[in-house]
């Protein structure tokens, strides 16, 4: 097969059904790469040129115009919303009199979730490698500084390594369900200090008269979604930042993918006071955003972790990913999981310098993960 790749200027130039079918054929697809998610970001002006996220989906079609392979590429004018931090690299480029931005990025915007990034038929490593070659060719021919593939799955990672890309390691904290029947079963699996701490934190929330509940899909009323967005905006304001995502994006996502959207609502005296937002895919729950309009001790832990975990057990969900970073999750039953990203830099001297930096960083990451695993919150059998 000849590899005739094309960079599109919009997700509306890509057939949504074919994109989702290709995504679904991957080993562990996520909702963060569905066509509805990516097109929704574009349609609500969250990922457009003026925000520094110019969509450039890369596609390969056969002679009949049917989608064979693809990658969610973006021309980036900054490094915000990525969760893999390369600001120091950009600064070093600038001090050398070189332009780091724009760069080419392959990722799900604003989503530090590992999953398929190089969409190709199963058992076709050569097509994944061809996707990487096409991305590199575009960067070279356009004079871009670099290409970055964030949070790839195992098949993508193998292709990145085979092509000699630089690999960067990170760590997240995921909750795993080996088959708990109840929240009490989960607590019983923890060490006594961790179990006692969680019970005390949940009790504090209840003593403030706060009740929590999960709602999903059609159960999410327009009022509940509007309340969530108020909390989402509030969280950003507290950090003196501007929200990446618009209310229209969340409303469109709920309309397009209702069964994959869930909220946790915290209420007192019948009034909502806090909430958190989740996406689901099969038996995996992804925690994304949380916010509160009133302060209650330990409310964040209840709304972002404990109520969702209790609900996940009832739904037979096997994994709960609570988002990027957050060592505090370790004390609440989450365990460390390595994440990866792949990087290609056009300037040979910077490529070599970053390679040396990543080698040192990787040794530090190994030690950090070992230290985290020594603090395993679960009882040893």
C-alpha positions as a Markdown table, in Angstrom:
| # | Residue | x | y | z |
|---|---|---|---|---|
| 1 | Unk | 0.0 | 0.0 | 0.0 |
| 2 | Unk | 1.3 | 3.5 | -0.8 |
| 3 | Unk | 1.1 | 5.8 | 2.1 |
| 4 | Unk | -0.7 | 8.9 | 0.7 |
| 5 | Unk | -1.2 | 10.9 | 3.9 |
| 6 | Unk | -3.2 | 14.2 | 4.0 |
| 7 | Unk | -3.4 | 16.9 | 6.7 |
| 8 | Unk | -6.9 | 18.2 | 6.9 |
| 9 | Unk | -7.8 | 21.7 | 8.2 |
| 10 | Unk | -10.8 | 20.6 | 10.2 |
| 11 | Unk | -12.4 | 17.5 | 11.7 |
| 12 | Unk | -15.4 | 18.2 | 9.4 |
| 13 | Unk | -13.1 | 17.1 | 6.5 |
| 14 | Unk | -13.0 | 13.6 | 8.2 |
| 15 | Unk | -15.8 | 11.2 | 8.1 |
| 16 | Unk | -16.9 | 10.9 | 11.8 |
| 17 | Unk | -18.3 | 7.3 | 11.5 |
| 18 | Unk | -15.1 | 6.1 | 9.9 |
| 19 | Unk | -12.9 | 7.9 | 12.4 |
| 20 | Unk | -14.9 | 6.3 | 15.3 |
| 21 | Unk | -14.8 | 2.9 | 13.7 |
| 22 | Unk | -11.0 | 3.2 | 13.3 |
| 23 | Unk | -10.7 | 4.3 | 17.0 |
| 24 | Unk | -13.0 | 1.5 | 18.1 |
| 25 | Unk | -10.6 | -1.0 | 16.5 |
| 26 | Unk | -7.8 | 0.0 | 18.8 |
| 27 | Unk | -7.0 | -2.1 | 21.9 |
| 28 | Unk | -8.2 | 0.5 | 24.5 |
| 29 | Unk | -10.1 | 3.4 | 22.9 |
| 30 | Unk | -11.2 | 6.4 | 25.0 |
| 31 | Unk | -14.0 | 8.9 | 24.6 |
| 32 | Unk | -11.4 | 11.7 | 24.4 |
| 33 | Unk | -10.6 | 10.7 | 20.8 |
| 34 | Unk | -14.1 | 10.2 | 19.5 |
| 35 | Unk | -14.9 | 12.4 | 16.5 |
| 36 | Unk | -17.7 | 14.0 | 18.5 |
| 37 | Unk | -15.3 | 15.1 | 21.2 |
| 38 | Unk | -12.7 | 16.5 | 18.8 |
| 39 | Unk | -15.2 | 18.1 | 16.5 |
| 40 | Unk | -17.1 | 19.6 | 19.5 |
| 41 | Unk | -13.9 | 21.3 | 20.7 |
| 42 | Unk | -13.5 | 22.8 | 17.2 |
| 43 | Unk | -17.1 | 23.8 | 16.8 |
| 44 | Unk | -17.2 | 25.7 | 20.1 |
| 45 | Unk | -14.0 | 27.5 | 19.3 |
| 46 | Unk | -12.0 | 25.8 | 22.0 |
| 47 | Unk | -9.5 | 24.4 | 19.5 |
| 48 | Unk | -9.1 | 26.9 | 16.7 |
| 49 | Unk | -6.1 | 28.9 | 15.4 |
| 50 | Unk | -6.8 | 31.9 | 17.7 |
| 51 | Unk | -6.6 | 29.8 | 20.8 |
| 52 | Unk | -3.3 | 28.2 | 19.7 |
| 53 | Unk | -4.9 | 24.9 | 18.8 |
| 54 | Unk | -5.2 | 24.7 | 15.0 |
| 55 | Unk | -6.7 | 21.3 | 14.1 |
| 56 | Unk | -4.7 | 19.4 | 11.5 |
| 57 | Unk | -6.0 | 15.8 | 11.6 |
| 58 | Unk | -3.7 | 13.5 | 9.6 |
| 59 | Unk | -5.5 | 10.9 | 7.5 |
| 60 | Unk | -4.7 | 8.0 | 5.2 |
| 61 | Unk | -7.5 | 6.9 | 2.8 |
| 62 | Unk | -7.6 | 4.0 | 0.4 |
| 63 | Unk | -8.5 | 4.3 | -3.3 |
| 64 | Unk | -12.2 | 4.4 | -2.5 |
| 65 | Unk | -11.7 | 7.2 | -0.1 |
| 66 | Unk | -12.2 | 5.0 | 3.0 |
| 67 | Unk | -10.3 | 6.0 | 6.1 |
| 68 | Unk | -7.4 | 3.6 | 6.8 |
| 69 | Unk | -5.4 | 5.4 | 9.4 |
| 70 | Unk | -5.3 | 8.8 | 11.2 |
| 71 | Unk | -3.8 | 10.9 | 14.0 |
| 72 | Unk | -5.3 | 13.8 | 16.0 |
| 73 | Unk | -2.7 | 16.4 | 15.1 |
| 74 | Unk | -2.7 | 20.1 | 16.0 |
| 75 | Unk | -0.5 | 23.1 | 15.2 |
| 76 | Unk | 0.3 | 24.6 | 18.6 |
| 77 | Unk | 1.3 | 28.1 | 19.3 |
| 78 | Unk | 2.0 | 27.4 | 23.0 |
| 79 | Unk | 2.2 | 24.5 | 25.4 |
| 80 | Unk | -0.9 | 25.2 | 27.5 |
| 81 | Unk | -3.5 | 22.4 | 28.0 |
| 82 | Unk | -1.0 | 19.5 | 27.4 |
| 83 | Unk | 0.1 | 18.3 | 30.9 |
| 84 | Unk | 3.5 | 17.3 | 29.5 |
| 85 | Unk | 5.6 | 20.3 | 30.3 |
| 86 | Unk | 8.2 | 21.5 | 27.8 |
| 87 | Unk | 8.3 | 25.2 | 28.6 |
| 88 | Unk | 12.0 | 24.8 | 29.6 |
| 89 | Unk | 12.7 | 23.4 | 26.1 |
| 90 | Unk | 10.9 | 26.4 | 24.5 |
| 91 | Unk | 12.9 | 28.8 | 26.7 |
| 92 | Unk | 16.2 | 27.1 | 25.7 |
| 93 | Unk | 15.2 | 27.5 | 22.0 |
| 94 | Unk | 14.5 | 31.1 | 22.5 |
| 95 | Unk | 17.8 | 31.8 | 24.3 |
| 96 | Unk | 19.6 | 30.2 | 21.3 |
| 97 | Unk | 17.7 | 32.6 | 18.9 |
| 98 | Unk | 15.4 | 29.9 | 17.6 |
| 99 | Unk | 11.6 | 29.6 | 17.4 |
| 100 | Unk | 10.1 | 26.7 | 19.3 |
| 101 | Unk | 6.5 | 27.7 | 18.4 |
| 102 | Unk | 4.6 | 26.7 | 16.4 |
| 103 | Unk | 5.1 | 23.0 | 17.0 |
| 104 | Unk | 3.1 | 19.9 | 15.9 |
| 105 | Unk | 1.2 | 18.1 | 18.6 |
| 106 | Unk | -0.6 | 14.7 | 18.5 |
| 107 | Unk | -2.9 | 14.5 | 21.5 |
| 108 | Unk | -6.4 | 14.8 | 22.8 |
| 109 | Unk | -6.7 | 18.4 | 23.8 |
| 110 | Unk | -6.8 | 19.2 | 27.5 |
| 111 | Unk | -6.9 | 15.5 | 28.3 |
| 112 | Unk | -4.0 | 13.8 | 30.1 |
| 113 | Unk | -5.5 | 10.4 | 29.3 |
| 114 | Unk | -3.4 | 7.6 | 27.8 |
| 115 | Unk | -4.9 | 6.0 | 24.7 |
| 116 | Unk | -4.6 | 5.5 | 20.9 |
| 117 | Unk | -2.9 | 8.4 | 19.2 |
| 118 | Unk | -1.8 | 6.6 | 15.9 |
| 119 | Unk | -5.0 | 5.1 | 14.7 |
| 120 | Unk | -4.2 | 2.1 | 12.4 |
| 121 | Unk | -5.6 | -1.3 | 11.7 |
| 122 | Unk | -4.8 | -3.9 | 14.3 |
| 123 | Unk | -1.5 | -5.8 | 13.6 |
| 124 | Unk | -0.2 | -3.0 | 11.3 |
| 125 | Unk | 2.9 | -1.5 | 13.1 |
| 126 | Unk | 4.2 | -0.4 | 9.7 |
| 127 | Unk | 1.3 | 2.0 | 9.3 |
| 128 | Unk | 1.9 | 3.5 | 12.7 |
| 129 | Unk | 5.5 | 4.0 | 11.8 |
| 130 | Unk | 4.3 | 5.6 | 8.5 |
| 131 | Unk | 2.1 | 8.0 | 10.4 |
| 132 | Unk | 5.1 | 9.1 | 12.4 |
| 133 | Unk | 7.1 | 9.5 | 9.3 |
| 134 | Unk | 4.4 | 11.7 | 7.8 |
| 135 | Unk | 4.2 | 13.9 | 10.9 |
| 136 | Unk | 8.0 | 14.3 | 10.8 |
| 137 | Unk | 8.0 | 15.1 | 7.1 |
| 138 | Unk | 5.3 | 17.8 | 7.6 |
| 139 | Unk | 7.3 | 19.3 | 10.4 |
| 140 | Unk | 10.5 | 19.3 | 8.4 |
| 141 | Unk | 8.9 | 20.7 | 5.2 |
| 142 | Unk | 7.1 | 23.4 | 7.2 |
| 143 | Unk | 10.1 | 24.5 | 9.3 |
| 144 | Unk | 8.5 | 23.4 | 12.6 |
| 145 | Unk | 10.7 | 22.9 | 15.6 |
| 146 | Unk | 9.3 | 19.6 | 16.8 |
| 147 | Unk | 6.6 | 17.0 | 16.9 |
| 148 | Unk | 5.1 | 15.6 | 20.2 |
| 149 | Unk | 2.9 | 12.6 | 20.7 |
| 150 | Unk | 1.3 | 12.7 | 24.2 |
| 151 | Unk | 0.0 | 9.8 | 26.2 |
| 152 | Unk | 0.3 | 7.1 | 23.6 |
| 153 | Unk | -0.9 | 3.6 | 24.1 |
| 154 | Unk | 1.5 | 0.6 | 24.1 |
| 155 | Unk | 1.2 | 0.0 | 20.3 |
| 156 | Unk | 2.0 | 3.7 | 19.6 |
| 157 | Unk | 4.9 | 3.6 | 22.1 |
| 158 | Unk | 6.4 | 0.7 | 20.4 |
| 159 | Unk | 6.3 | 2.6 | 17.1 |
| 160 | Unk | 7.8 | 5.7 | 18.7 |
| 161 | Unk | 10.7 | 3.6 | 20.1 |
| 162 | Unk | 11.2 | 1.8 | 16.8 |
| 163 | Unk | 11.5 | 5.2 | 14.9 |
| 164 | Unk | 14.0 | 6.5 | 17.5 |
| 165 | Unk | 11.8 | 9.2 | 19.0 |
| 166 | Unk | 12.7 | 10.5 | 22.4 |
| 167 | Unk | 10.6 | 9.0 | 25.2 |
| 168 | Unk | 9.6 | 10.9 | 28.2 |
| 169 | Unk | 8.1 | 9.3 | 31.3 |
| 170 | Unk | 5.5 | 10.6 | 33.8 |
| 171 | Unk | 3.3 | 9.2 | 36.5 |
| 172 | Unk | -0.4 | 9.3 | 37.3 |
| 173 | Unk | -2.5 | 7.6 | 40.0 |
| 174 | Unk | -5.3 | 5.2 | 39.1 |
| 175 | Unk | -7.8 | 3.3 | 41.2 |
| 176 | Unk | -8.1 | -0.4 | 40.3 |
| 177 | Unk | -11.1 | -2.6 | 41.0 |
| 178 | Unk | -10.1 | -6.3 | 41.3 |
| 179 | Unk | -13.8 | -7.2 | 41.9 |
| 180 | Unk | -15.0 | -5.4 | 45.0 |
| 181 | Unk | -18.7 | -5.9 | 45.7 |
| 182 | Unk | -19.2 | -2.9 | 48.0 |
| 183 | Unk | -17.3 | 0.1 | 49.2 |
| 184 | Unk | -16.7 | -1.7 | 52.5 |
| 185 | Unk | -14.9 | -4.4 | 50.6 |
| 186 | Unk | -12.7 | -1.7 | 49.1 |
| 187 | Unk | -12.0 | -0.2 | 52.6 |
| 188 | Unk | -11.2 | -3.7 | 54.0 |
| 189 | Unk | -8.4 | -4.1 | 51.4 |
| 190 | Unk | -6.6 | -0.9 | 52.6 |
| 191 | Unk | -4.2 | -0.7 | 55.5 |
| 192 | Unk | -5.8 | 0.3 | 58.8 |
| 193 | Unk | -4.5 | 3.9 | 58.8 |
| 194 | Unk | -5.8 | 4.6 | 55.3 |
| 195 | Unk | -9.1 | 3.0 | 56.1 |
| 196 | Unk | -9.5 | 5.1 | 59.2 |
| 197 | Unk | -8.6 | 8.3 | 57.3 |
| 198 | Unk | -11.1 | 7.7 | 54.6 |
| 199 | Unk | -13.9 | 6.9 | 57.1 |
| 200 | Unk | -13.1 | 10.1 | 59.0 |
| 201 | Unk | -13.1 | 12.3 | 55.9 |
| 202 | Unk | -16.4 | 10.9 | 54.7 |
| 203 | Unk | -17.9 | 11.4 | 58.2 |
| 204 | Unk | -16.8 | 15.1 | 58.2 |
| 205 | Unk | -18.8 | 15.7 | 55.0 |
| 206 | Unk | -21.9 | 14.0 | 56.3 |
| 207 | Unk | -21.7 | 16.0 | 59.6 |
| 208 | Unk | -22.0 | 19.2 | 57.6 |
| 209 | Unk | -25.3 | 17.9 | 56.2 |
| 210 | Unk | -24.0 | 17.2 | 52.7 |
| 211 | Unk | -25.3 | 14.4 | 50.6 |
| 212 | Unk | -23.8 | 13.3 | 47.3 |
| 213 | Unk | -25.2 | 11.4 | 44.3 |
| 214 | Unk | -24.0 | 10.4 | 40.8 |
| 215 | Unk | -26.1 | 11.2 | 37.7 |
| 216 | Unk | -25.5 | 10.0 | 34.2 |
| 217 | Unk | -26.7 | 10.8 | 30.7 |
| 218 | Unk | -30.4 | 11.7 | 30.6 |
| 219 | Unk | -30.4 | 12.1 | 34.4 |
| 220 | Unk | -28.2 | 15.2 | 34.0 |
| 221 | Unk | -30.7 | 18.1 | 33.8 |
| 222 | Unk | -29.9 | 21.4 | 32.1 |
| 223 | Unk | -29.8 | 23.0 | 35.6 |
| 224 | Unk | -27.2 | 20.4 | 36.8 |
| 225 | Unk | -25.0 | 21.0 | 33.8 |
| 226 | Unk | -25.2 | 24.8 | 34.3 |
| 227 | Unk | -24.3 | 24.4 | 37.9 |
| 228 | Unk | -21.3 | 22.3 | 37.0 |
| 229 | Unk | -20.1 | 25.0 | 34.7 |
| 230 | Unk | -20.4 | 27.6 | 37.4 |
| 231 | Unk | -18.2 | 25.4 | 39.6 |
| 232 | Unk | -15.8 | 24.8 | 36.7 |
| 233 | Unk | -15.4 | 28.6 | 36.1 |
| 234 | Unk | -15.0 | 29.2 | 39.8 |
| 235 | Unk | -12.1 | 26.7 | 40.1 |
| 236 | Unk | -10.3 | 28.5 | 37.3 |
| 237 | Unk | -10.9 | 31.9 | 38.8 |
| 238 | Unk | -9.5 | 30.8 | 42.1 |
| 239 | Unk | -6.3 | 30.0 | 40.2 |
| 240 | Unk | -6.4 | 33.3 | 38.3 |
| 241 | Unk | -6.8 | 31.4 | 35.0 |
| 242 | Unk | -9.3 | 31.3 | 32.1 |
| 243 | Unk | -11.2 | 28.1 | 31.4 |
| 244 | Unk | -10.1 | 26.2 | 28.4 |
| 245 | Unk | -13.6 | 24.8 | 27.7 |
| 246 | Unk | -16.9 | 26.6 | 27.1 |
| 247 | Unk | -20.3 | 25.7 | 28.4 |
| 248 | Unk | -21.4 | 25.0 | 24.8 |
| 249 | Unk | -18.7 | 22.3 | 24.5 |
| 250 | Unk | -20.0 | 20.5 | 27.6 |
| 251 | Unk | -23.6 | 20.8 | 26.5 |
| 252 | Unk | -22.7 | 19.5 | 23.0 |
| 253 | Unk | -20.8 | 16.6 | 24.5 |
| 254 | Unk | -23.8 | 15.6 | 26.7 |
| 255 | Unk | -26.1 | 15.8 | 23.7 |
| 256 | Unk | -23.7 | 13.8 | 21.4 |
| 257 | Unk | -22.4 | 11.2 | 23.9 |
| 258 | Unk | -25.0 | 11.2 | 26.8 |
| 259 | Unk | -24.2 | 7.7 | 28.2 |
| 260 | Unk | -20.5 | 8.6 | 28.4 |
| 261 | Unk | -21.1 | 11.6 | 30.7 |
| 262 | Unk | -21.6 | 11.6 | 34.4 |
| 263 | Unk | -21.7 | 14.2 | 37.2 |
| 264 | Unk | -21.3 | 13.9 | 41.0 |
| 265 | Unk | -23.5 | 16.4 | 42.8 |
| 266 | Unk | -23.0 | 17.4 | 46.4 |
| 267 | Unk | -26.1 | 19.0 | 48.0 |
| 268 | Unk | -27.0 | 20.6 | 51.3 |
| 269 | Unk | -30.6 | 21.4 | 52.2 |
| 270 | Unk | -31.6 | 20.5 | 48.6 |
| 271 | Unk | -29.2 | 23.0 | 47.1 |
| 272 | Unk | -26.2 | 21.9 | 45.0 |
| 273 | Unk | -22.9 | 23.2 | 46.5 |
| 274 | Unk | -20.2 | 21.2 | 44.6 |
| 275 | Unk | -19.8 | 18.9 | 41.6 |
| 276 | Unk | -17.4 | 16.9 | 39.5 |
| 277 | Unk | -17.4 | 15.8 | 35.9 |
| 278 | Unk | -16.6 | 12.4 | 34.5 |
| 279 | Unk | -16.5 | 10.6 | 31.2 |
| 280 | Unk | -16.9 | 6.8 | 30.8 |
| 281 | Unk | -15.8 | 4.3 | 28.3 |
| 282 | Unk | -16.9 | 0.7 | 28.9 |
| 283 | Unk | -15.6 | -0.3 | 32.3 |
| 284 | Unk | -13.3 | 2.7 | 32.7 |
| 285 | Unk | -14.2 | 6.0 | 34.5 |
| 286 | Unk | -12.3 | 9.2 | 33.9 |
| 287 | Unk | -12.4 | 12.0 | 36.4 |
| 288 | Unk | -11.9 | 15.4 | 34.8 |
| 289 | Unk | -13.1 | 18.5 | 36.6 |
| 290 | Unk | -14.3 | 19.5 | 40.1 |
| 291 | Unk | -15.5 | 22.7 | 41.7 |
| 292 | Unk | -17.4 | 24.0 | 44.7 |
| 293 | Unk | -19.3 | 27.2 | 45.6 |
| 294 | Unk | -19.1 | 26.6 | 49.3 |
| 295 | Unk | -16.2 | 25.3 | 51.4 |
| 296 | Unk | -16.7 | 22.1 | 53.4 |
| 297 | Unk | -13.9 | 20.2 | 55.0 |
| 298 | Unk | -12.9 | 17.1 | 52.9 |
| 299 | Unk | -15.6 | 17.8 | 50.3 |
| 300 | Unk | -13.2 | 17.6 | 47.4 |
| 301 | Unk | -12.2 | 14.0 | 48.4 |
| 302 | Unk | -15.8 | 13.0 | 48.7 |
| 303 | Unk | -17.0 | 14.5 | 45.4 |
| 304 | Unk | -13.9 | 13.7 | 43.3 |
| 305 | Unk | -13.0 | 10.3 | 44.8 |
| 306 | Unk | -15.1 | 8.5 | 47.3 |
| 307 | Unk | -18.6 | 8.9 | 45.9 |
| 308 | Unk | -17.3 | 8.1 | 42.3 |
| 309 | Unk | -15.5 | 5.0 | 43.6 |
| 310 | Unk | -18.6 | 3.7 | 45.5 |
| 311 | Unk | -20.6 | 4.3 | 42.3 |
| 312 | Unk | -17.9 | 2.6 | 40.1 |
| 313 | Unk | -18.0 | -0.5 | 42.3 |
| 314 | Unk | -21.7 | -0.7 | 41.8 |
| 315 | Unk | -21.3 | -0.3 | 38.0 |
| 316 | Unk | -18.6 | -3.0 | 37.8 |
| 317 | Unk | -16.1 | -0.4 | 36.6 |
| 318 | Unk | -12.6 | -1.8 | 36.7 |
| 319 | Unk | -10.5 | 1.3 | 36.6 |
| 320 | Unk | -10.9 | 5.0 | 37.7 |
| 321 | Unk | -8.4 | 7.5 | 36.4 |
| 322 | Unk | -8.5 | 10.6 | 38.5 |
| 323 | Unk | -6.6 | 12.9 | 36.1 |
| 324 | Unk | -3.0 | 14.2 | 36.0 |
| 325 | Unk | -0.6 | 14.3 | 39.0 |
| 326 | Unk | -1.9 | 14.3 | 42.6 |
| 327 | Unk | 0.3 | 12.4 | 45.0 |
| 328 | Unk | -2.5 | 12.9 | 47.6 |
| 329 | Unk | -4.5 | 10.3 | 45.7 |
| 330 | Unk | -2.1 | 7.6 | 47.0 |
| 331 | Unk | -3.6 | 7.9 | 50.5 |
| 332 | Unk | -7.0 | 7.4 | 49.0 |
| 333 | Unk | -6.4 | 4.0 | 47.3 |
| 334 | Unk | -5.0 | 5.1 | 44.0 |
| 335 | Unk | -1.7 | 3.6 | 42.9 |
| 336 | Unk | 1.1 | 4.9 | 40.6 |
| 337 | Unk | 1.0 | 4.2 | 36.8 |
| 338 | Unk | 3.6 | 5.3 | 34.4 |
| 339 | Unk | 2.7 | 7.5 | 31.4 |
| 340 | Unk | 4.7 | 8.3 | 28.3 |
| 341 | Unk | 5.2 | 10.8 | 25.5 |
| 342 | Unk | 7.2 | 10.8 | 22.3 |
| 343 | Unk | 9.2 | 13.7 | 21.0 |
| 344 | Unk | 11.1 | 14.6 | 17.8 |
| 345 | Unk | 13.1 | 17.8 | 17.6 |
| 346 | Unk | 14.4 | 19.1 | 14.2 |
| 347 | Unk | 17.6 | 20.8 | 15.6 |
| 348 | Unk | 20.2 | 18.0 | 16.2 |
| 349 | Unk | 22.0 | 19.8 | 19.0 |
| 350 | Unk | 18.7 | 20.3 | 20.9 |
| 351 | Unk | 17.7 | 16.7 | 20.1 |
| 352 | Unk | 20.9 | 15.5 | 21.8 |
| 353 | Unk | 20.6 | 17.9 | 24.8 |
| 354 | Unk | 17.0 | 16.9 | 25.4 |
| 355 | Unk | 17.9 | 13.2 | 25.1 |
| 356 | Unk | 20.5 | 13.6 | 27.9 |
| 357 | Unk | 18.0 | 15.5 | 30.0 |
| 358 | Unk | 15.4 | 12.8 | 29.5 |
| 359 | Unk | 17.9 | 10.1 | 30.5 |
| 360 | Unk | 18.5 | 11.8 | 33.8 |
| 361 | Unk | 14.8 | 12.5 | 34.3 |
| 362 | Unk | 14.0 | 8.9 | 33.6 |
| 363 | Unk | 16.4 | 7.7 | 36.3 |
| 364 | Unk | 14.7 | 10.1 | 38.7 |
| 365 | Unk | 11.3 | 8.9 | 37.7 |
| 366 | Unk | 12.3 | 5.2 | 38.4 |
| 367 | Unk | 13.3 | 6.2 | 41.9 |
| 368 | Unk | 10.2 | 8.2 | 42.4 |
| 369 | Unk | 7.9 | 5.4 | 41.3 |
| 370 | Unk | 9.8 | 2.9 | 43.5 |
| 371 | Unk | 9.3 | 5.2 | 46.5 |
| 372 | Unk | 5.6 | 5.6 | 45.7 |
| 373 | Unk | 5.1 | 1.8 | 45.5 |
| 374 | Unk | 6.8 | 1.4 | 48.9 |
| 375 | Unk | 3.8 | 3.5 | 50.2 |
| 376 | Unk | 1.2 | 1.1 | 48.8 |
| 377 | Unk | -2.1 | 1.9 | 50.6 |
| 378 | Unk | -3.3 | -1.7 | 50.4 |
| 379 | Unk | -2.7 | -4.5 | 52.9 |
| 380 | Unk | -0.2 | -7.1 | 51.9 |
| 381 | Unk | -1.8 | -10.5 | 51.5 |
